[in-house]
């Protein structure tokens, strides 16, 4: 271009280019133009483009920018994109938009460009119109005259008509407002295009002079309005979505974009507001979101249903299975039996046989190796039991160490015996738990349904009764149920109930059998024995009620009462006969010894009754050493530390009598009456008694011979120099009063 622009003209163009870039939210802008074939850089903002301009670019622009619409310069324009724009992109101008500038003859006289380093940059609808507006302002500011661009000032109305000419035919609803005031009541509307009137239902007279607030309603987002106010206050373009209202009050969604428009002096004179109705899009989005929510709700419902189904399956499984062994449980077995009983006719006997199993000495494993080892043992036993049965059989764990099997169909009774023996053989094989060989066994009760069984409970009850009968026979045994077992069980239950009431009703008494010195013939001690006379059962033998007391957990209470009573009597006798030398023997079971605090119980009785500890002798049998012998040894040693003596009763009838004397703190031995009765007939028994007496003398252990019933026995024991004797020949067990009589005779 031959001529140059004067300083004021140049400033005007620079400000318009800056306004164009600002309206597009771009940091760079530049204007090129001039006479045909002689285009050059006329104005710039944000720095001049560092790439030289030539006529080939001018021709390309005149060919591709044929109207006043902004065009985004990118690869979408095809392979003919000049190298110039590739160079611009390489230098950081990733986003470039060009708008043609024409004269009144609609001839292209230049192009205004805006650019940004962000390739994701986009223009709102209002920004497109703002660029067009600024391009038109630049075009009217520049008028070609004798090769020069001469600036020509425009009035406010002329500038407004210029803006109107840009947007009048737009399909979008467009408002043009004054630039100010931003604060209420806000900038007045100076123009609205026909599309705005069609969209809102207003007339031009109803809109011009008002503010855009006429479009707001209660549902218009206050937050969005605040964003608009903030942008206008800083002359920033903004694009939002909000709800507007038509003249008739109906609401519609719009995509609203607002940009400021500046004049050649760089002053913002107007706001261009473009409103595009997006109600259908919002409706579609709402429907899509609703559909998505419905799908998510459906998926969530399906997930919840699946989860509920899974939980129900787990609960159903847990309801009928044992969590440790994965076998069926008692509930399943009872339900299965109930179906069998219900499906049988009213006079038809169910074809069912039940085997009830209880592991022998399972508690010993738990106590010695821990409950973890006990659980492992139960799992191994469960697998072995599974190997013993067929698929049609039902196997269940019905309690801690209790299992049950159900056999149906023909010959189930005979097959049950074969199965019981197979189970016994399987469990005879040792099980290795934590490096220990565990030798286990089980007791099995077998019952076949008959007319006396009206329910599953009846059948399982009788199987349980038969199991206890088998257990009494020894380890690894099975027993077939018969009615007499049920009667015996009923009697045992009656015995348990009567025994509990007997303690509360003071039905027990203590009798004393004298122990004599064979050398002086005087009473040297007594053995306290408990007796029970029931109002209906009459005199009940200790052999009958002592095991029951141990089973139902009242032996410790009964034993404490016996020792307390006997020690009290001994103290009375000592007070009446001060010179009397008399010791008291009290029988103690293994159940009592194993009870926590037993040693303290003896200490308390000694303190309460006032007897000397060495006058009390605790009698135990060899059976107390069968379970936890080391613990029993510690308890016995603690008792001896009190000064109380320990006597081993029924010596010679156990498993390792001599071993007990060697290992445990024993002060006295009582020779069992079986040796006393047989020594008169059998030389071996005589020799055994002599050996025991010789052993006692060697170890300084007191020896008492029990069960002396005739004179020859007494004479033989006198010849053997047995220190102490007791038996019916000398005295039966008597009450405390008769003991006083004996002591009186002895004192005189």
C-alpha positions in Angstrom: 0.0 0.0 0.0 1.6 3.2 -1.2 0.2 5.5 1.5 0.4 5.2 5.2 -2.2 5.9 7.8 -1.8 8.8 10.1 -1.5 8.3 13.8 -5.2 8.8 14.7 -6.4 6.6 12.0 -3.9 3.9 13.0 -5.0 4.1 16.7 -8.7 3.7 15.6 -7.9 0.6 13.6 -5.7 -0.9 16.4 -8.5 -0.3 18.9 -11.1 -2.0 16.7 -8.9 -5.0 16.1 -8.4 -5.2 19.9 -12.1 -5.0 20.4 -12.7 -7.8 17.9 -10.1 -10.0 19.6 -11.6 -9.2 23.0 -15.1 -10.1 21.9 -13.9 -13.4 20.6 -12.0 -14.0 23.9 -8.7 -14.3 21.9 -5.4 -12.8 23.0 -4.3 -11.8 19.4 -5.8 -10.0 16.4 -4.5 -8.4 13.2 -5.9 -6.6 10.2 -4.6 -7.0 6.6 -5.9 -5.2 3.6 -5.3 -2.5 1.1 -5.4 -2.0 -2.7 -5.8 -5.1 -4.8 -2.5 -7.0 -5.1 -1.0 -4.8 -2.4 -2.4 -6.1 0.9 -0.3 -5.6 4.0 -0.6 -5.5 7.8 -2.7 -2.5 8.7 -3.3 -3.1 12.5 -2.6 -5.6 15.2 -3.2 -6.5 18.8 -1.1 -8.8 21.0 1.9 -8.4 18.7 2.5 -8.5 15.0 2.4 -11.9 13.3 6.0 -12.9 12.7 5.2 -14.4 9.2 5.5 -12.3 6.1 2.4 -11.8 3.9 2.3 -12.2 0.1 -0.2 -11.9 -2.7 -0.8 -15.6 -2.9 -2.4 -15.4 0.6 -4.5 -12.4 -0.6 -5.9 -14.4 -3.5 -6.6 -17.5 -1.3 -8.5 -15.3 1.2 -10.6 -13.6 -1.6 -11.4 -17.0 -2.9 -12.4 -18.6 0.4 -13.8 -15.7 2.5 -16.5 -14.7 0.1 -19.0 -13.1 2.6 -18.9 -11.4 6.0 -19.4 -14.6 8.0 -16.5 -15.5 10.3 -14.5 -18.5 9.0 -12.3 -20.7 11.3 -9.1 -21.2 9.4 -8.3 -24.9 9.8 -7.7 -28.1 7.9 -11.5 -28.4 7.2 -10.9 -25.9 4.4 -9.1 -28.5 2.4 -5.7 -29.2 1.0 -5.3 -25.7 -0.3 -4.6 -24.1 3.1 -1.6 -21.9 2.5 1.7 -22.5 4.1 1.3 -19.1 5.8 -1.4 -20.5 8.2 0.6 -23.7 8.9 3.5 -21.4 9.9 1.2 -19.4 12.1 0.0 -22.6 13.8 3.6 -23.7 14.3 4.3 -20.4 16.0 1.5 -20.8 18.6 -1.6 -19.5 16.7 -3.5 -22.8 17.0 -7.0 -21.3 16.6 -7.4 -18.6 13.8 -10.7 -17.0 12.7 -10.9 -14.6 9.8 -13.7 -12.2 8.8 -13.8 -10.4 5.4 -14.0 -6.7 5.3 -15.9 -5.1 2.3 -16.7 -1.7 1.1 -20.0 -0.2 0.1 -19.7 -1.9 -3.3 -19.3 -5.2 -1.5 -15.8 -5.7 -2.6 -13.3 -7.4 -0.2 -10.8 -4.9 0.9 -9.2 -6.8 3.8 -9.6 -9.4 6.5 -9.5 -9.1 10.3 -8.1 -12.1 12.1 -8.3 -13.2 15.7 -6.2 -16.1 17.1 -5.6 -18.1 20.3 -2.9 -20.7 21.4 -5.7 -23.1 22.4 -6.7 -25.5 19.7 -9.9 -26.3 21.6 -11.1 -22.6 21.4 -14.6 -22.1 20.2 -16.9 -19.1 19.5 -20.3 -18.6 20.8 -23.1 -17.4 18.5 -22.9 -13.9 20.0 -19.1 -13.9 19.4 -19.7 -14.7 15.7 -22.1 -11.8 15.4 -19.7 -9.5 17.4 -16.9 -10.4 15.0 -19.1 -9.5 12.1 -20.1 -6.3 13.8 -16.5 -5.3 14.4 -15.6 -6.2 10.8 -18.4 -4.0 9.6 -17.2 -1.2 11.9 -13.7 -1.6 10.5 -15.1 -1.6 6.9 -17.0 1.6 7.5 -14.2 3.2 9.3 -12.0 2.6 6.4 -13.1 4.2 3.1 -10.9 4.0 0.2 -10.0 7.4 -1.4 -7.2 7.9 -3.7 -5.3 4.9 -2.5 -5.7 6.0 1.2 -7.9 4.6 4.0 -9.5 7.6 5.5 -11.3 7.3 8.9 -14.9 8.6 9.0 -16.6 9.2 12.3 -20.1 7.6 12.7 -22.9 8.8 15.0 -24.5 6.6 17.7 -27.6 6.0 15.5 -25.5 5.2 12.5 -23.5 2.7 14.5 -26.7 1.1 15.8 -28.0 0.8 12.3 -24.8 -0.8 11.4 -25.2 -3.3 14.2 -28.8 -3.9 13.2 -27.7 -4.6 9.6 -25.5 -7.4 10.9 -28.2 -9.3 12.8 -31.5 -8.3 11.2 -31.7 -11.5 9.1 -30.3 -13.8 11.7 -32.4 -16.8 12.6 -31.3 -16.6 16.3 -33.1 -14.3 18.7 -30.9 -11.2 19.2 -31.0 -8.3 21.5 -28.7 -5.2 21.3 -28.5 -3.2 24.5 -26.7 -0.2 25.7 -23.4 -0.9 27.3 -24.5 0.5 30.7 -25.7 0.6 33.4 -24.7 -2.9 34.6 -26.5 -2.3 38.0 -30.3 -2.4 38.1 -32.4 -1.6 36.3 -29.7 -2.7 33.8 -28.8 -1.7 30.2 -31.8 -0.7 28.0 -32.8 -2.7 24.9 -32.1 -0.6 21.8 -32.8 -3.3 19.2 -34.4 -6.7 18.8 -34.4 -8.7 15.6 -37.6 -10.3 14.1 -36.4 -13.7 15.3 -36.5 -12.5 18.9 -40.1 -11.2 18.5 -41.2 -14.5 17.0 -39.6 -16.5 19.8 -40.9 -14.4 22.7 -44.2 -13.2 21.4 -43.5 -9.6 22.2 -43.8 -6.6 19.9 -40.9 -4.3 19.2 -42.7 -1.5 21.0 -43.1 -3.7 24.1 -39.4 -4.5 24.2 -37.5 -1.3 23.1 -36.5 0.7 26.1 -37.0 -2.2 28.5 -34.2 -4.3 30.0 -33.6 -8.0 29.5 -35.1 -8.6 32.9 -38.5 -8.8 31.3 -37.5 -12.3 30.2 -36.7 -13.5 33.7 -39.0 -15.6 36.0 -38.9 -17.3 39.3 -37.3 -20.4 37.8 -34.5 -18.4 36.2 -31.3 -19.5 38.0 -30.1 -16.9 40.4 -26.6 -18.4 40.3 -26.6 -18.0 36.5 -27.7 -14.4 36.7 -24.9 -13.7 39.1 -22.4 -15.1 36.6 -23.8 -12.9 33.9 -23.6 -9.8 36.1 -20.0 -10.6 37.1 -19.0 -11.0 33.4 -20.7 -7.8 32.3 -19.1 -5.9 35.2 -15.7 -6.8 33.8 -16.7 -6.4 30.1 -16.2 -10.1 29.5 -18.1 -12.2 27.0 -20.1 -15.0 28.5 -22.2 -18.0 27.5 -24.7 -19.6 29.7 -27.9 -21.6 29.7 -31.0 -20.5 31.5 -34.8 -20.4 31.6 -36.6 -17.4 30.0 -40.3 -16.6 29.7 -42.4 -15.6 26.7 -45.0 -12.8 26.7 -47.7 -15.4 27.5 -45.8 -16.6 30.6 -44.6 -19.9 29.1 -41.1 -20.9 29.8 -38.3 -22.0 27.5 -34.7 -22.8 27.7 -32.1 -20.6 25.9 -28.5 -20.8 25.2 -27.5 -17.2 25.9 -24.2 -15.7 24.7 -23.4 -12.0 25.3 -20.4 -10.1 24.0 -19.4 -6.4 24.2 -19.0 -4.3 21.1 -16.5 -1.4 21.0 -16.1 1.6 18.7 -13.1 2.9 16.9 -12.0 4.6 20.1 -11.9 1.3 22.0 -15.0 2.2 24.1 -17.6 -0.5 24.7 -20.8 0.9 23.3 -23.2 -2.0 23.2 -23.9 -5.6 24.3 -24.9 -8.1 21.7 -27.1 -10.9 23.2 -27.9 -14.0 21.2 -30.6 -16.3 22.5 -31.0 -19.7 20.9 -34.0 -21.7 21.9 -32.7 -25.1 23.2 -35.9 -26.3 24.8 -36.1 -29.3 22.5 -32.5 -30.1 23.4 -33.1 -29.7 27.1 -36.2 -31.9 26.7 -34.1 -34.5 25.0 -31.4 -34.2 27.6 -34.0 -34.5 30.3 -35.4 -37.6 28.6 -31.9 -39.0 28.1 -31.1 -38.3 31.8 -34.4 -39.8 32.8 -33.7 -42.8 30.6 -30.2 -43.0 32.1 -31.7 -42.7 35.6 -34.3 -45.3 34.7 -31.6 -47.6 33.4 -29.4 -47.0 36.4 -32.5 -47.6 38.6 -33.2 -50.8 36.7 -29.6 -51.9 37.0 -29.6 -51.0 40.7 -32.9 -52.9 41.2 -31.5 -55.9 39.3 -28.3 -55.6 41.4 -30.4 -55.4 44.6 -32.5 -58.3 43.5 -29.4 -60.4 42.7 -27.9 -59.4 46.0 -31.1 -60.2 47.8 -31.2 -63.6 45.9 -27.6 -64.2 46.9 -28.3 -63.3 50.5 -31.4 -65.5 50.5 -29.3 -68.3 49.1 -26.7 -67.8 51.7 -29.3 -67.6 54.5 -31.0 -70.6 53.1 -27.7 -72.5 53.0 -26.8 -71.3 56.5 -30.2 -72.2 57.8 -29.7 -75.9 56.8 -25.9 -76.3 56.9 -23.2 -76.4 59.5 -20.6 -73.6 58.8 -17.6 -75.6 60.1 -18.0 -79.0 58.4 -20.4 -77.9 55.5 -22.6 -80.8 56.5 -26.4 -80.5 56.9 -27.4 -79.3 60.4 -30.0 -80.3 62.9 -32.7 -78.1 61.4 -32.3 -79.8 58.0 -32.4 -83.3 59.5 -35.5 -82.5 61.5 -37.2 -80.9 58.4 -36.3 -84.0 56.3 -37.6 -86.3 59.0 -40.8 -84.2 59.3 -41.4 -84.7 55.6 -41.0 -88.5 56.0 -43.5 -88.5 58.9 -46.0 -86.3 57.0 -45.8 -88.4 53.8 -46.5 -91.6 55.7 -50.1 -92.7 56.1 -51.9 -92.3 59.5 -51.3 -95.9 60.3 -48.1 -96.3 58.3 -44.8 -96.5 60.1 -42.1 -94.3 58.5 -39.3 -96.3 56.9 -36.5 -94.5 58.6 -33.5 -95.4 60.8 -31.3 -92.9 62.6 -27.8 -93.3 63.8 -26.8 -90.9 66.5 -23.0 -90.4 67.0 -21.1 -88.7 69.8 -17.3 -88.5 69.7 -15.6 -90.1 72.8 -13.3 -87.8 74.8 -13.7 -84.9 72.4 -13.5 -82.4 75.3 -10.0 -83.8 76.1 -8.8 -82.6 72.6 -10.3 -79.2 73.1 -8.8 -78.8 76.6 -5.3 -80.1 75.7 -4.7 -78.9 72.2 -7.2 -76.0 71.9 -10.5 -75.4 70.2 -8.7 -74.9 66.8 -7.5 -78.5 67.0 -11.0 -79.5 68.0 -12.4 -77.8 64.9 -9.9 -79.5 62.7 -10.8 -82.9 64.2 -14.5 -82.3 63.6 -13.8 -81.5 59.9 -11.7 -84.7 59.4 -14.4 -86.8 61.1 -17.0 -85.2 58.9 -15.1 -86.2 55.8 -14.6 -89.8 57.1 -18.3 -90.1 57.8 -19.1 -88.9 54.3 -16.9 -91.7 53.0 -19.0 -94.2 55.0 -22.4 -93.4 53.5 -24.2 -93.4 50.2 -25.6 -90.5 48.3 -29.2 -91.3 49.4 -28.3 -91.1 53.1 -28.5 -87.9 55.1 -25.5 -86.9 57.2 -25.8 -84.0 59.6 -23.8 -82.4 62.4 -26.5 -81.9 65.1 -24.3 -80.5 68.0 -20.8 -79.8 69.1 -19.3 -83.3 68.7 -22.6 -85.0 67.7 -23.5 -86.3 64.2 -26.6 -88.1 62.9 -27.3 -90.2 59.9 -30.6 -91.0 58.3 -31.3 -94.2 56.3 -34.5 -94.7 54.3 -36.1 -97.6 52.4 -36.0 -101.3 52.6 -33.6 -103.1 54.9 -32.4 -99.8 56.5 -32.4 -101.4 59.9 -30.0 -104.2 59.0 -27.9 -101.9 56.9 -27.6 -99.5 59.9 -25.6 -102.1 61.9 -23.2 -102.6 59.0 -22.8 -98.8 58.7 -22.2 -98.4 62.4 -19.4 -100.9 62.4 -17.9 -99.3 59.3 -18.0 -95.9 61.1 -16.3 -97.4 64.2 -13.6 -98.9 62.0 -13.0 -95.6 60.1 -12.6 -93.6 63.3 -10.2 -96.1 64.7 -7.5 -94.8 62.3 -5.5 -92.1 64.0 -5.9 -88.5 62.9 -2.9 -86.2 62.7 -3.6 -82.7 64.1 -0.8 -80.2 64.4 1.8 -83.0 64.5 -0.2 -85.0 67.1 -1.7 -88.4 66.5 -5.2 -88.2 67.8 -6.9 -91.5 68.5 -10.6 -90.9 68.5 -13.7 -93.1 68.5 -17.4 -92.6 68.8 -20.4 -94.0 70.5 -23.4 -94.7 68.3 -27.1 -95.1 69.1 -29.3 -96.7 66.5 -33.1 -96.5 66.4 -35.6 -97.6 63.7 -38.9 -95.8 63.6 -41.9 -97.8 65.0 -45.4 -97.2 66.2 -44.2 -95.4 69.4 -42.5 -92.7 67.3 -45.0 -90.0 66.4 -42.6 -87.2 65.4 -38.9 -86.6 64.4 -38.2 -85.5 68.0 -39.3 -88.9 69.3 -37.0 -90.7 66.9 -34.0 -88.5 67.6 -34.6 -88.7 71.4 -34.5 -92.5 71.3 -31.3 -92.5 69.1 -29.7 -90.2 71.7 -30.8 -92.6 74.5 -29.2 -95.6 72.7 -26.0 -93.6 72.2 -25.6 -93.0 75.9 -26.2 -96.7 76.5 -23.4 -97.5 74.0 -21.1 -94.9 75.7 -21.5 -96.6 79.1 -20.3 -99.9 77.5 -17.0 -98.3 76.6 -15.3 -96.4 73.7 -16.1 -97.2 70.1 -19.4 -99.1 70.8 -22.9 -99.0 69.2 -26.2 -100.0 70.7 -29.7 -100.7 69.2 -32.5 -98.9 70.9 -35.2 -100.8 72.8 -38.0 -99.6 75.0 -36.3 -100.5 78.2 -33.6 -97.9 77.4 -36.3 -95.2 77.3 -37.7 -96.3 80.6 -34.2 -96.2 82.1 -33.7 -92.8 80.6 -37.0 -91.6 82.2 -35.8 -93.1 85.5 -32.5 -91.3 85.1 -34.3 -88.0 84.5 -36.5 -88.6 87.5 -33.3 -89.3 89.5 -31.7 -86.0 88.3 -34.8 -84.0 89.3 -35.0 -85.7 92.6 -31.3 -85.2 93.3 -31.6 -81.5 92.7 -34.5 -81.2 95.0 -32.7 -83.4 97.6 -30.0 -80.8 98.0 -32.5 -78.0 98.6 -34.6 -80.2 101.0 -31.6 -81.5 103.1 -32.4 -85.1 102.3 -28.8 -86.2 102.6 -27.0 -87.4 105.7 -23.5 -88.5 106.6 -22.6 -91.8 108.2 -19.2 -92.9 109.5 -17.5 -96.2 109.2 -14.8 -96.7 111.9 -11.2 -97.6 111.0 -9.5 -99.7 113.6 -5.8 -100.1 114.6 -5.0 -103.8 114.3 -2.5 -103.5 117.0 -4.6 -101.8 119.7 -8.1 -102.6 118.5 -9.1 -99.0 119.0 -10.8 -96.6 116.6 -8.1 -94.6 114.9 -10.2 -92.9 112.2 -13.5 -92.8 110.4 -14.5 -92.7 106.8 -17.4 -90.2 106.0 -20.0 -91.7 103.7 -23.0 -89.8 102.2 -26.5 -91.4 102.3 -29.7 -90.4 100.7 -33.2 -91.4 101.8 -35.9 -90.3 99.3 -39.6 -90.0 100.3 -40.7 -92.1 97.3 -37.6 -93.9 96.1 -36.5 -94.8 99.6 -32.9 -95.5 100.4 -30.9 -94.7 97.2 -27.4 -96.3 96.8 -24.4 -94.0 96.4 -23.4 -96.1 93.4 -26.6 -94.9 91.8 -26.8 -91.2 92.7 -23.1 -90.2 92.8 -22.6 -90.6 88.9 -25.8 -88.7 88.4 -24.6 -85.9 90.6 -21.3 -85.7 88.6 -23.2 -85.6 85.3 -25.6 -82.8 86.3 -22.9 -80.7 87.9 -24.0 -80.8 91.6 -21.2 -83.1 92.8 -19.1 -80.1 94.0 -22.0 -78.8 96.1 -22.7 -82.2 97.6 -19.0 -82.9 98.3 -18.6 -79.6 100.0 -21.6 -80.3 102.2 -20.2 -83.7 103.2 -16.8 -82.4 104.0 -18.1 -79.5 106.0 -20.5 -81.7 108.0 -17.9 -84.4 108.7 -15.2 -81.9 109.8 -17.8 -80.2 112.1 -18.5 -83.6 113.7 -14.8 -84.4 114.1 -14.3 -81.1 115.9 -17.1 -81.9 118.3 -15.7 -85.3 119.0 -12.2 -83.7 119.6 -13.8 -81.2 122.0 -15.5 -83.9 123.9 -12.6 -86.3 124.0 -9.5 -84.0 124.1 -7.0 -86.9 124.2 -8.6 -88.5 121.2 -6.3 -89.2 118.3 -8.7 -89.6 115.3 -8.4 -88.9 111.6 -11.2 -88.2 109.1 -11.3 -89.8 105.6 -13.5 -88.0 103.0 -14.0 -89.3 99.5 -13.3 -86.8 96.7 -14.1 -87.4 93.0 -12.2 -86.2 90.0 -15.0 -83.8 89.1 -14.4 -82.0 92.4 -10.7 -81.9 92.1 -10.9 -80.4 88.6 -13.2 -77.6 89.8 -11.6 -74.2 90.0 -11.0 -73.1 93.6 -11.2 -76.6 95.2 -8.0 -76.1 97.3 -9.4 -72.8 98.6 -12.6 -74.6 99.5 -10.7 -77.1 101.7 -8.8 -74.2 103.3 -12.0 -72.4 104.1 -13.6 -75.5 105.6 -10.5 -76.1 107.8 -10.8 -72.5 109.0 -14.5 -72.6 109.6 -14.5 -75.9 111.5 -11.2 -75.4 113.4 -9.9 -79.0 112.8 -6.2 -79.7 112.3 -5.2 -80.1 108.7 -3.3 -83.4 109.4 -6.5 -84.9 110.9 -8.2 -84.7 107.4 -7.4 -87.3 104.8 -8.7 -87.0 101.3 -9.5 -90.3 99.6 -9.2 -90.5 95.8 -9.3 -93.4 93.3 -6.9 -94.2 90.5 -9.5 -92.9 88.0 -8.8 -89.3 88.8 -5.4 -89.6 87.0 -6.9 -90.7 83.7 -7.7 -87.1 82.5 -5.1 -84.3 82.8 -2.8 -86.2 85.3 -0.3 -83.3 85.5 -3.0 -80.9 86.6 -4.4 -83.4 89.2 -0.8 -83.9 90.5 -0.5 -80.1 91.1 -3.9 -79.9 92.9 -2.9 -82.8 95.1 0.4 -81.2 96.0 -1.4 -78.0 96.8 -3.7 -80.0 99.2 -0.8 -81.6 100.9 0.8 -78.2 101.4 -2.2 -77.3 103.5 -1.2 -80.3 105.8 -4.1 -82.5 104.5 -3.1 -86.2 103.8 -3.9 -88.0 100.5 -5.1 -91.6 100.5 -5.3 -93.8 97.4 -8.6 -95.9 97.6 -9.3 -99.2 95.9 -5.6 -99.8 95.4 -4.6 -102.5 93.0 -7.8 -102.4 90.9 -6.7 -99.7 88.5 -4.4 -99.5 85.5 -1.0 -98.7 87.0 -1.2 -98.6 90.8 2.5 -98.8 91.5 3.1 -96.0 89.0 0.7 -93.7 90.8 2.6 -94.3 94.1 5.8 -93.4 92.4 4.6 -90.3 90.6 2.1 -88.7 92.8 2.0 -87.4 96.5 0.4 -90.4 98.3 0.4 -90.7 102.1 -1.8 -93.8 102.6 -3.2 -96.8 100.6 -6.4 -98.7 101.1 -6.3 -102.3 99.8 -9.4 -103.1 97.9 -11.8 -105.5 99.5 -11.5 -107.8 96.4 -8.0 -108.8 97.5 -9.1 -109.2 101.1 -11.9 -111.6 100.2 -9.7 -113.6 97.7 -6.6 -113.9 99.9 -8.2 -116.6 102.0 -8.6 -118.8 98.8 -6.0 -117.8 96.3 -2.3 -117.8 97.1 -1.6 -115.1 94.5 -4.0 -112.7 96.2 -2.4 -113.5 99.5 1.0 -112.8 98.0 -0.3 -109.5 96.5 -1.6 -108.3 99.9 1.7 -109.2 101.6 3.6 -107.3 98.8 1.5 -104.2 99.3 2.1 -104.3 103.0 5.8 -104.7 102.5 5.8 -101.8 100.0 3.9 -99.6 102.5 6.4 -100.3 105.2 9.3 -99.5 102.9 7.8 -96.2 101.7 6.4 -95.2 105.2 2.9 -95.3 103.7 -0.1 -96.1 106.0 -2.0 -99.2 104.8 -5.7 -99.9 105.5 -7.4 -103.1 104.4 -11.1 -102.6 103.4 -14.0 -105.0 103.4 -13.0 -107.2 106.4 -16.1 -109.4 106.8 -15.1 -112.4 108.9 -12.8 -113.4 111.7 -10.3 -115.5 109.5 -9.7 -112.4 107.3 -9.0 -110.3 110.4 -6.7 -112.9 111.8 -4.8 -113.2 108.5 -4.3 -109.4 108.4 -3.2 -109.4 112.0 -0.6 -112.0 111.1 0.5 -109.9 108.2 0.8 -106.9 110.5 -1.6 -104.8 108.4 -1.7 -101.5 110.4 -5.4 -100.5 109.9 -8.6 -102.4 109.0 -12.2 -101.6 108.4 -15.3 -103.6 107.4 -18.7 -105.0 108.4 -17.1 -107.4 110.8 -15.9 -104.5 112.9 -18.6 -102.0 112.3 -21.0 -101.0 109.6 -21.3 -97.3 108.8 -23.1 -95.6 111.7 -24.4 -92.1 112.5 -22.4 -89.5 114.5 -24.2 -90.5 117.8 -23.1 -94.1 117.6 -19.5 -92.9 116.9 -19.7 -91.0 120.2 -20.8 -94.1 122.0 -17.8 -96.1 120.5 -15.5 -93.3 121.6 -16.9 -93.2 125.1 -16.4 -97.0 125.5 -12.9 -96.6 124.2 -12.2 -93.7 126.6 -13.2 -95.8 129.6 
